[in-house]
Amino acid sequence: MKKLFATILAASLLLVGMDASAQTWTAAGGYTTFNLAGEDSQLVMDEALPGFYFGVSYDYAFSTIDGLTVEPGLYISHYGKEFGYKTFEKSYHANYLSVPLNIKYEIPMEGSFALTAFTGPRFNLGIGGNMFSKGESYMGLKIGDAQWGFGLSAMLEDAIMIRGGYDFGLTKCIKDNTKVGFDNLKVFRNTIYFGVGFVF
């Protein structure tokens, strides 16, 4: 698995380092949610955690193929929810700094409307929130994880972008916790998001 990530990262850096001409900046934000998947996910959390995100991305044309671009980005996302049970009630929250690197292809359309399909890796770093706390008695989230994402975006009048996507976990996202009797849990973090961006 480590070799796979090294290969993906090397290929991504190679694409960005090519003789590329910048296309556009996009500032975007919207609604997002993540759920835990994998054979052990029910032991940790069986509900989706809602949130919001915002950030920027930058398009580069790196190929002679019209419509094919690479899009690195930088986003901050916040997730949070209050869980209530018979014996206790607590609010959990987690913040992430995410770096997606999309390969995009614009599907030819008529008029001022453009449709784009994209896919690529995402590298995520936890930057705050009590779900990362080592002092918790439950299995906490790891500080870093990696995902692979894909989705669609629509461009209106070369100015407004509507985007939706799904990122599925590539690396296990739960820390080992021998205090509660769990080790090497097969749990992954999957993310869904919908948002609006402004292109300039």
N, C-alpha and C positions, 0 to 999 in steps of 0.2 A: 504493500500500500504506500509506503514512504517513497518507493521508486516511482510510483504512478504520480504522486504529487510533485516530485522533483521534475518529472518530465513535463507535466502540465505547466508548472511555473516557468521552466526554461523556454518552452514554446511561446508562452505568453510574453515574456520579456523580449524574445526575438521579434515577435510581431510589433511590439511597441517601438523597438529600436530600429525598425526599418525606415527607409526614406519615406516618411509619411507627411501628408499635408493635412493640417487641422481643418475640420469641418465645422462643428458647432459645439457650443456649451449648452447644457441643459440643467436647469435647476428644478428639482422635482420633490414631491412629497405625497403622502397618502396614508391609507389604512393598511395594516399588515397584521398577520397572526401566525403563531407557530404552534405546532403540535409535536409530540414525541411519538416516534414510530420505532418498530423493531420488536423482537420477541419478548423483551423484558420491559417494554414501555409502560404497561399497565401497573407495574410495581412502583412507578415514580409519579406519573401524572396522566390522567385519562381525559383531561379537558384541554381544549385549545386556549392559548394565552393571547389575547388581543393586544394591539398596540398601534403605533404610528411611526412613520419614518420621514426623513428629509435628507437632501444632499445634492451633489452635483456629479455630472458625467461629462466626458469630452470625447467627441467622435474624431477618428482618424481614418482617412482613406489610405489603405496600404496595398491595394491591388489595382490592376488594370481592369478588373471586372467591375462594371458599373453597379453601384448599390451595395458593394461589399465593404464593410468598415469594421474597425475594432473600437470598442468603447470601454475604457477604464472609468471607474467611478469611485466616489467616496461618500458613504452614507452613515447616518446615525439613526438607530432605531431604539424605541423604548417599548417594552412589553410589561403589562401589569394586570393583576386580577386579585380580587379578594375571595378567598376560599373560606367557607363556613361549614363547620362540622359540629357534632353534638358536644364534643369536649373542648373545642377551641375554634377561634376565628382569627385569620391572619391574612395580611395583604402581601403578595409576592410580586417582585418586579425585577427586571433585568434590562440592561442597556448594552447595545453592541455598536462597535465601529466596524463597518463592513466595506470590503474592497472587492467589487465585482469586476470581472473582465469579460465583456461580451463580444462575441463575434456576431455581427448583424448583417442581414441581407434585406434590402428594401425591395419589396414585391411591386412591380410596375402597376400603377393604377392611373385612372383618368383624372384630369383636373387638378385641384389643389389638395387632394386627399392622397396620403401615402401610407402604406401598410408595411411594417417591418417585423421579421421574425428574428429572434436572437437566442443564443445559448452560450454558456461558458461557466467557469469556476467562480466561486465566491469564497473569500477568506474573512473570517469573522473573529473579532476580539472583544471579549466582555470588558466593559469599562465602568461597571458599577451596578449595584443591585444586590438585594439580599439572597438571591438564588445562587450566588457564587460563594457565599460565606462558608468558611471551613468549620465554623462552630455549629452549624445546623445539624440536627439529628437525622434528617432525611438525606437522600443522595443529591448533592448539589451539581449544578452545571459546571462543566470545564470552562476555563477562561477562553480557550480558542477552539474553533471548529472550522471545518471546510464543507462546502456544499457545491452541488452542480445545479445550475438554473437554466430555465428556458421560458420563453413567453412571447407575447405579441405586443406591438405598440402601433398606434395610429397617429399620424401627423395631420393637423388641420392648418391650412394656410401658412405652412412653413413656420409656425409660431407656437402652437399648442400641441403637446403630446399627451395622449392617454395611453397608459401602460398597465399591463397585468402580467403576472408571472408566478412561477412555482419553483422553489429551490428545495432539493432533497439532500439530506445529509449524507456525506461521504465518510465522515469520521465519527466515532462514538463521542457523545456529548456529555455523559454523566461520569463524575469522578468515582473512583473506587471508595467504598466506605465500609471497612471491616467492622466498625462499631455496631452497625445495624445488620451485619451478616451478609452483605452483598459485595461481590467482587466481579470485575470484568463484565459488567452489564452491557448487553447489546441493545443500546438505545441511541437513536439518531434524531436530529432536529430538522423538521421539514417546515418550510415557510411559504405562505401565500401572501401576495400583496397586490394592491390596486392603487393607482395614483395618477396625478396630473403633473405635467412638467411644462416649463416655459423655455423656449429655445431662443438663444441669442448668439 
